[in-house]
Amino acid sequence: MSIEERLNYKFKSETLLKEALSHPSLSSEIRPAPPDNQRLEYLGDAVVELVVSSHLYHRFPEFQEGVLTKLRASVVSKPALAAAARTIDLGSALFMSNGESGSGGRDRDSNLADAVEAILGAIYLDSGLEAAREVGLQLLSDQLENLNPKRAQGNSKGELQEILQQLTPQAPAYKVISEEGPPHDRTFICEVTWKNKTLGKGRGPSKKSAEADAAQDALEGKLWNQR
């Protein structure tokens, strides 16, 4: 199945599609260097923000700016965009240097997220905003379906601590258990423990956000009630 079939979109300009799929590393092996997807990524970043912002604005009329901003951030983050890319095996369609490919570049979050943005930027140029909106919402359907407004509305760490300290003075402890990605694009994985029991795990682009995600996971799991 071609990448266009996986996207459910047929490009009028094959040149735009090829550019959207071209990683900058190609310049190390091909002279003169072909156009890479960085300019389309720049444009696509704005397209994704607009498409998701509009969708959330109409879907959640009861939420104010702060909550909507947090919800949008969870959908357009690099890990979320990379996860969307993996649902259509986008990595296999990318053009990149042998070195980048050999070092895991086809499954690197930053490469996949950039390619998603570049493709949506290319579709915008190829057919306009409505086409980009349709493809973008379909591509991000899992992320949008699994949105949890509670995570954007409340102080999950504070709420968890308040619940646990009603049971015992011992406070929950947070620990980063692993980090993924290059230094400029890290994803932190954190766990929260209490009385030698792991209550939840979370991930995010910062330690703070990963801790908050772990606390929300603990609030949903309520493992402190289990003996």
Residue pairs with C-beta under 8 A, 6 or more apart in sequence:
3 17
3 21
3 88
3 90
3 93
4 10
4 11
4 17
6 88
6 89
6 90
7 88
7 119
7 135
7 139
8 135
8 138
9 123
9 127
9 131
9 134
9 135
11 17
11 122
11 123
11 126
12 126
12 127
13 122
13 125
13 126
16 40
16 122
16 125
16 126
17 119
17 122
18 34
18 95
19 34
19 35
19 36
19 37
19 40
19 118
19 122
20 37
20 40
20 115
20 118
20 119
20 121
20 122
21 37
21 93
21 94
21 95
21 115
21 118
21 119
22 34
22 35
22 36
22 37
22 94
22 95
22 96
23 36
23 37
23 94
23 95
23 96
23 97
23 100
23 105
23 111
23 115
24 36
24 37
24 38
25 96
25 97
25 99
25 100
25 105
26 33
26 34
26 36
26 95
26 96
26 97
27 33
27 34
27 36
28 97
28 99
29 97
29 98
29 99
37 114
37 115
37 118
38 114
38 118
40 117
40 118
40 119
40 121
40 122
40 125
41 114
41 115
41 117
41 118
41 121
42 121
43 121
43 124
43 125
44 116
44 117
44 118
44 119
44 120
44 121
44 122
44 124
45 117
45 121
46 121
47 117
47 120
47 121
47 124
47 129
47 132
47 136
48 76
48 81
48 116
48 117
48 120
48 136
49 72
49 76
50 129
51 120
51 129
51 132
51 133
51 136
51 137
52 72
52 75
52 76
52 136
52 140
52 144
53 68
53 72
54 133
55 137
55 144
56 63
56 68
56 71
56 72
56 75
57 68
60 67
60 68
60 71
60 149
63 71
63 149
63 152
66 152
67 149
67 152
67 153
70 151
70 152
71 147
71 149
71 152
74 80
74 143
74 147
74 151
74 152
75 140
75 143
75 144
75 147
77 205
78 109
78 110
78 113
78 181
78 185
78 187
78 205
79 109
79 113
79 187
79 203
79 205
80 140
80 143
81 112
81 113
81 116
81 117
81 140
82 108
82 109
82 110
82 112
82 113
82 116
83 142
83 143
84 116
84 139
84 140
84 142
84 143
85 91
85 112
85 113
85 115
85 116
86 107
86 112
87 139
87 142
88 139
90 112
90 115
90 116
90 119
91 106
91 107
91 111
91 112
92 106
94 105
94 106
94 111
94 115
96 105
96 106
96 111
100 111
105 111
108 181
108 182
109 180
109 181
109 185
109 187
110 181
110 182
110 185
116 139
119 135
120 132
120 135
120 136
120 139
121 132
123 131
123 132
123 135
124 131
124 132
137 144
148 216
150 216
151 212
151 213
151 216
156 212
156 213
156 215
156 216
156 219
157 174
157 211
157 212
157 215
159 215
159 219
160 172
160 192
160 199
160 215
160 218
160 219
161 171
161 172
163 219
163 224
164 170
164 171
164 172
164 194
164 224
165 171
167 224
168 195
170 194
170 195
171 194
172 192
172 193
172 194
172 199
172 215
172 218
173 192
173 193
173 194
174 190
174 191
174 192
174 211
174 214
174 215
175 190
175 191
175 192
175 193
176 188
176 189
176 190
176 207
176 210
177 189
177 190
177 191
177 201
178 188
178 189
179 186
179 187
179 188
179 189
180 186
180 187
180 189
181 187
186 205
187 203
187 204
187 205
188 203
188 204
188 205
188 206
188 207
188 209
188 210
189 201
189 202
189 203
189 210
190 201
190 202
190 203
190 204
190 207
190 210
190 211
190 213
190 214
191 198
191 200
191 201
191 202
191 214
192 198
192 199
192 200
192 201
192 202
192 211
192 214
192 215
192 217
192 218
193 199
194 224
195 224
197 223
197 224
198 223
199 214
199 217
199 218
199 221
199 223
199 224
200 214
200 215
200 216
200 217
200 218
200 219
200 220
200 221
200 223
201 214
201 217
202 209
202 210
202 211
202 212
202 213
202 214
202 215
202 216
202 217
203 210
203 213
204 210
204 211
204 212
204 213
218 224
